[in-house]
Amino acid sequence: MRVRTIFHVDMDAFYTSVEQRDHPEIRGKPVVVGADPQEGRGRGVVAAASYEARRFGVFSAMPIGRAYRLCPHAYFLRGDMRKYQRVSSSVMDILHSYSDLVEPLSIDEAFIDMSAICVPEKGRSLAEEVRDHIRREVNLTASVGVAPNKFLAKIASDIDKPDGLVVVSEGEELSFLGPLPVERLWGVGPKTAERLHALGYRRIEDLWSVSEGGLPMGKHGDHILNLAKGKDSRSVVPARSAKSIGHETTFLEDTNDAEVIRNTVLALSEAVAVRLRRQEVRGRRVTLKFRDEDFVTETRARTLPQATDDAKRIFDIAMQLLSQVEGKSHRVRLLGVSLSKLDRPEQVEQLSLFEAPHDDKADRLSRAKDQLEERFGKGSLRRASLLDAKGFERET
């Protein structure tokens, strides 16, 4: 069974962090978003509390009057949902730039399936890039959990907040879960936790000796036992159809090495092609993204007469686009390749008089490569030019 790589990205104290970002005078101070506290007489609830306010015992869903009594010197704001939604959309767009399999859970968190890009133990550098990307684009911090499934990724993102990054590699599931309290398991609320405590189960590892059907809770009990052993087979379900499929990479050091640049574009083209085939789509518009050492970003694009999912075709067009970049003489910091104007292969398309028809032989070769990697793992079959590719901080 192929090992999956699931990210859970959780924005840190989202509403209050947006307010602190936009109002420098309240940065580092207790902030509460919610109803008017009316000096402790308010009847609403807390929508969000900054980490500074949480130190005084203020938390989400708490009566606003109690929050005021706990921390009367906090800044109490009514909040702006339209603004939060705009920021959330920007964050989700960033996540979609890494994978087409993004499942938002709420306005400030989402799962991402990164299996087409890397294995969990290689996910740290990619997760760091995602966090840096969010910080750079929206000036907010996010905590990320990386694991072989959704349940583990969700717990991992919460272990080291704020601005945390925790990776659970294959084989580490039990050592990661074991010491944690049973309350960390999904579906274990206060009442269920009380029942488990009464049975002598306080830590997750206490449940490992229980056989199937051994908890007097029916199917819910078996569900808890599976989670306690780190088992979760649920897929990441995207909330919207991808309008484009692409990937980008940031170099650890800015470079003008032609071989490194070429191999990077080739590896990115390969990664995009794999994702296209897994989504059973082809793209007609190739876009190259180039960011230089001064953070100046250029994009070049070309629309093809026929849609493609062939890595060689994508690579050839991307290299042509790279030659058109005005700043190509500068050191490069980031490169990206993406395809848009996506079509299903079964859609009828008009053949071009000037372009070669779709290469069925290349198509069969690409799919055979996908099948081999599905069976033997990513990287089991690689292009010779990428065997010693320099300059990569992650698999693509």
WOTA-V459299 format. One record per helix or strand of 2 or more residues. SS is the DSSP state (alpha for helix, beta for strand). FROM is the first residue (numbers start at 1). LEN is the number of residues. Records with the same first field share a line. If there is no record, write none. Layout:
SS = FROM-LEN + FROM-LEN
This chain:
beta = 6-6 + 31-4 + 45-5 + 75-3 + 102-5 + 109-5 + 142-6 + 165-3 + 244-12 + 282-11 + 297-12 + 332-12
alpha = 14-9 + 24-3 + 38-3 + 51-4 + 64-7 + 81-16 + 120-19 + 150-10 + 173-5 + 182-3 + 190-9 + 204-4 + 219-10 + 258-21 + 311-12 + 360-17 + 384-3
